[in-house]
Amino acid sequence: MRVRVLFFGQLKEITGVAQEDAELSDGARVEDLFERYGRRFPKLTGFRASIAASVNQEYASWRAPLSSGDEVAFLPPVSGGQQAAVAEDIFRLVREPIQPLEIVESLKAPEDGAVVVFDGFVRNNFKGRQTLYLDYEAYEPMAFAKMRDIGADIRAKYPVHRLAIVHRLGRLQIGETSVLIAVSSPHRRAAFDACRYAIDTLKRAVPIWKKEYFAGGAVWAEGEVPSQEAISRPDESTS
């Protein structure tokens, strides 16, 4: 069988592969595919504990079975032009500068009593080194889907009115907004709780990666490995 394989972030740099097709025996699992690439690129094996895998844009365990035509992505820890609306919520991956004030104003309504905002922007240093600029990349179809999942979770957990999650991709200069989360609600507690849940979950589950550039080089920012809850698949074989 044939599957499509994708690599992102530092894994793409290690393999020199962004995407390619791979032939596997019937019954192969995600771990079998990874082991094949580990033999080609031994440096990959040192990242095994921190790598997540996805199958058809959903997180999967290493023992998840594969089928012909599957799209398998190997994802380093996530660091945190599409748009959709769910109950007028805003989910965007953009390459142009984010305009926080415009987004926040668009969420307000007469019945609201609070808007809570998280505005994450580029700082000028990283571990004592002066940052020149950042580059963000994403597994865009999956990232967009996970952002919408966060929105659905928030609506199930908190009595909010509207929600915006916007993340910038590409090159960002010092001081530019990289991620904006804004929540409107009739009451402040729900808005605070939902905003915190959104950014904390985004940093764990949405496949977006950050590379920091300095005068003397560059480094991929360390991120968080997706939780087992995010990775589990109810239709997965456990044998």
N, C-alpha and C positions, 0 to 999 in steps of 0.2 A: 504494500500500500504506500501511497505518497501523501506526505503532510507538508504544509508550509511552516517554516521555522523563522521566528523573528527574534532579534537581539536588540537591546536598548542600552543607553548610557555606557558605562565602562565595559560592560560585556560586549557591546558592539565594537569597542576599541580593541579588546583582547582578541576577538575572533576575526576582525576585519569584515564581518558579515552583518548586514542590516536585515536581509531576508533571503532565503533560498528554499528550494524544495529538497526534501529528504525521502529516500526510499527505506521502508521498514518492513519487517516481517509481520504477518498477521498476529494479533495478540500483544504487540509491543505496548509498553507503557511510557509515561512521561520520563521516568528514570532511565529507561533504555535509550531514549533519544539523547538525553543529557550525557549519559556515559559515552555515547559515540562522539559527541563534541568534546568531551573531556579528553579522549584519546588524541584527537586532532590538536587540541589546545590545552595542554596540561595545566596552565595557569587557572583555567576555569574551575578545576576541582577544589581549589582553595577557597572559592566563593560559595560552595554548595550550601553551607549552613545559612547563608544570608540571602540566597536567591529564591524568588518565588516563580511559579510557573502558572500560565493561564492556558486554557484550551477554549478556543472559540470565544475569546474575550470574557471568560469567567475564570476566577482563580481555581486552581486544581491542585490536588496532592501529587506527590511524586509517583504514586502507584495508580494514578488514574489511567484507564485504558484509552488507547487511541484508535481512531477510525480513519479510513481513507478520506482525504479532503479536509481534515482538521487543520486549524490554524493554531500553532503552539508558539507561545512567546515566553522567553526567559527574561525575568525582570529583576534588576538590582533593587535594593531597598528604596522605597519611594521617598522623595523629599517633598515632597510636595512640590479659529474662524467658524466654531459651531455654536448654535444657539437653539434652545427649545424652551417652551413654556409649559409648566404643569401648574394649573391653578394660578397662572400669571407669575409663577416663580421664574427666576432667571438663572440659566446655566450656560456659561460661555467659556470657550477656550479661544483666546484672542492673541493676535500678534501686534496690534496697535496699543498705544498707551491706554491704561485703564483710567476712567474718569470717575473717581469715588463719589464726588458730590452729586453728579447727575444720576448715578445709580441709586444712591440713598434717597434722593428726592422722589424718584419714581416709585419707591416702595410705600411712601407715606399715604395714609388715608384718614378721613375724619374720625373713624372709629378707633384708630390706634392711639396708644399712649406712650409708646417708646419705639425707638429704633436703636439696636445695638450693632456696632460695626467693628470688624477686625480688618485692619488695613496693614498687610504685611508688605514691607518695602525693602529695597536693597540697601544694606549697610556698607560702610567703607572698609570693613576689616573682617578677617576670619582667622581665629586662633593667633592673633598677634601680627598677621600679615596684611598688608594693604591691598584691598580688593580693587581691581580696575573695572571689571564688569562681570555679569553673569550670563550664562546661557541656560535656558530651560528647554527640555524636550519632553514629549509625552507619547505614549501609545494612545493616540487620540481617540479612536472609536471606543476603546475600553475606558479611558479616563472620563469621557463624556458620560458613558453609561453609569459609571460609579458615582459621578457627581449627582446624577438624577436619583440614584439609589439613596444617597445621603438625604436628599430632599424628601423622598418618600418616608424614610425613617423619622426625620424630624416631624413631619406632619402626623405620624402615628404616635409620637412621644409627647409633643408640646403643642399648646394652643396658640399657634402663631398665625399671622395674617399673610405675610409674604416673605420670600426668601430670595437672596441673590448669592450665587457662588460664581466668581469670575477669576480665571487664572490666566496669566500672561505666559506666552511661549516665545522662544527666540532670545535675542540679545537684549539685556536690560542694563541701564546705566545706574549709577549710585543715586538713591533717592526715589527711583521709579517703583510704583506699586507692582508687586508680583502676584499677590492674591488678595482678593477682596471678598469678604463675607459680610452680608448685612441681613438683619432679621427685623421685621416689624411685627408688633403684637400689641394688643390692648394693655398688656401688663409687662412690666420690666423683667420680672423673674423668668418668664418663659423666653423672652428675647435673649437674655444673658445665657440661659442654659442651652438654648438651641444654637447660639453662635459658637459657644465653646465646643459643643458636640460636633458641629460642622467642621471646624478647623482641626480638632483632634482626630476625627475620623478621616478627613481628607489626607492628613499627613501619614496615616497608616495604610490607607486602602487605595488611593487614586494613583495610578502609575505615571507620575511626573518626576523628572530628575533634574538636578541642578548642578552645573559645573561652574566653579569659581576660577576666575583668571587673575593672576598676579603678575608683577613685573618679571618674576623669575620662573613662571610656569603656570600650571593649572591643575585643579584637583576636583574630582567628583565629590560632592558633599555626601557625607554619611547620612543614611536615612533609616527608616523603620521597616522591619519585615512585616508583611501583612499578618494579621492574627489568624489563628486556626479557624475561628468562626467565619472569617472572610474567605478562607481557602476551601472549606468543606463544601462538598457537592453532594446533594441528597441522592443523585442517581449513580454515584460512583461505586464501583465494585470494591469490596474490602478484602477479597480473598487473596 
